[in-house]
Amino acid sequence: MSRKYKFHNPTAAYFVSFATVYWIDVFTREMYLKALVDSIRYCRAHKGMELFA
């Protein structure tokens, strides 16, 4: 499976899901949570991503 996902319809809403390696507790460890939040903020500011949930 390709890791380079492409979204072809810029006006559509997409559902994105992911899994972590070794069940890392992303939302309780500050270091991992910060990386996730920073990535989402970057996508919203520079790539036009809208977050609905």
C-alpha positions in Angstrom: 0.0 0.0 0.0 1.3 3.5 -0.9 2.2 5.8 1.9 1.8 8.8 -0.3 -1.9 9.4 -0.1 -3.5 11.8 -2.6 -6.8 13.6 -2.2 -8.2 14.5 -5.6 -11.2 16.5 -4.7 -10.3 19.6 -2.7 -13.9 20.4 -1.8 -14.7 17.0 -0.4 -14.5 15.9 3.3 -12.3 13.0 4.0 -12.2 10.6 7.0 -8.6 9.9 8.1 -7.7 7.1 10.5 -4.4 5.8 11.7 -2.8 3.2 13.9 0.3 3.5 16.0 3.3 1.1 16.1 3.4 -0.9 19.3 0.3 0.8 20.7 2.2 3.9 21.7 0.0 6.0 24.0 -0.1 9.1 21.7 -2.6 11.1 23.8 -1.0 10.7 27.2 2.6 11.3 26.5 3.3 15.0 26.1 6.1 14.5 23.5 3.9 12.5 21.1 0.9 14.6 21.6 2.9 17.8 20.8 4.2 16.2 17.5 0.6 15.3 16.5 -0.8 18.7 17.4 2.1 20.5 15.6 1.5 18.5 12.5 -2.2 19.3 12.4 -1.5 23.0 13.0 1.0 23.0 10.1 -1.5 21.3 7.8 -4.2 23.8 8.7 -2.0 26.8 8.3 0.0 25.9 5.2 -2.0 23.2 3.3 -5.6 24.5 3.7 -6.8 21.6 5.9 -10.1 22.1 7.7 -10.6 20.1 10.9 -14.2 19.1 11.7 -13.6 17.0 14.8 
